[in-house]
Amino acid sequence: EDQVTQSPEALRLQEGESSSLNCSYTVSGLRGLFWYRQDPGKGPEFLFTLYSAGEEKEKERLKATLTKKESFLHITAPKPEDSATYLCAVGVSGGYNKLIFGAGTRLAVHP
Amino acid sequence: DGGITQSPKYLFRKEGQNVTLSCEQNLNHDAMYWYRQDPGQGLRLIYYSQIVNDFQKGDIAEGYSVSREKKESFPLTVTSAQKNPTAFYLCASRGTSGNTDTQYFGPGTRLTVL
């Protein structure tokens, strides 16, 4: 069964304290791994797409990496404005670009 | 400004009523999707459409209906048959040129059953 698990469920950091969020997956045919940021009461905002093991992408304080079984979202020197829920989704091979989402990691960065 | 709009932002429904959620996009995307988000769970797919006048059931389609008469619009009706409709509903679209795998989301509609 295709499955995506994110950990931890919630993470509290001090401003400047770097950390990583994990997304582990089991899918029959991977067609991309996606990271989104979601603020309370808003729709998810696209961050990154990764396709191959070893691939890395960066945007400001965020860096996403991918292995054959998991992805990490590294947050370097976070600021309070990085507080949000981070969603991971995997694309499954098939006819309509199905995405399977994890439940998300709620990140709170305190000054 | 290209993007996806959803309306209304908040919607209240009485028991036994059907309600329709609007989703419009001006990104010229062919594919559109409806998801439901509940606390502590991942987004779940309700319906999707890859082209005008065609749509397919997702994983949790019971109690919902859609139409796709125009490329820009993909409204979702929550019927009285949906047993637990209180949730946050998200519409997404995906292009077919350039980055064809990424789905982009609208701002969402929060539906509450009174």
Boltz contact constraints between the chains, C-beta under 6 A:
constraints:
  - contact:
      token1: [A, 32]
      token2: [B, 101]
      max_distance: 6.0
  - contact:
      token1: [A, 42]
      token2: [B, 107]
      max_distance: 6.0
  - contact:
      token1: [A, 43]
      token2: [B, 90]
      max_distance: 6.0
  - contact:
      token1: [A, 43]
      token2: [B, 105]
      max_distance: 6.0
  - contact:
      token1: [A, 43]
      token2: [B, 106]
      max_distance: 6.0
  - contact:
      token1: [A, 43]
      token2: [B, 107]
      max_distance: 6.0
  - contact:
      token1: [A, 43]
      token2: [B, 108]
      max_distance: 6.0
  - contact:
      token1: [A, 44]
      token2: [B, 105]
      max_distance: 6.0
  - contact:
      token1: [A, 46]
      token2: [B, 102]
      max_distance: 6.0
  - contact:
      token1: [A, 46]
      token2: [B, 104]
      max_distance: 6.0
  - contact:
      token1: [A, 49]
      token2: [B, 102]
      max_distance: 6.0
  - contact:
      token1: [A, 91]
      token2: [B, 101]
      max_distance: 6.0
  - contact:
      token1: [A, 96]
      token2: [B, 48]
      max_distance: 6.0
  - contact:
      token1: [A, 96]
      token2: [B, 50]
      max_distance: 6.0
  - contact:
      token1: [A, 97]
      token2: [B, 101]
      max_distance: 6.0
  - contact:
      token1: [A, 101]
      token2: [B, 42]
      max_distance: 6.0
  - contact:
      token1: [A, 101]
      token2: [B, 43]
      max_distance: 6.0
  - contact:
      token1: [A, 102]
      token2: [B, 42]
      max_distance: 6.0
  - contact:
      token1: [A, 103]
      token2: [B, 40]
      max_distance: 6.0
  - contact:
      token1: [A, 103]
      token2: [B, 41]
      max_distance: 6.0
  - contact:
      token1: [A, 103]
      token2: [B, 42]
      max_distance: 6.0
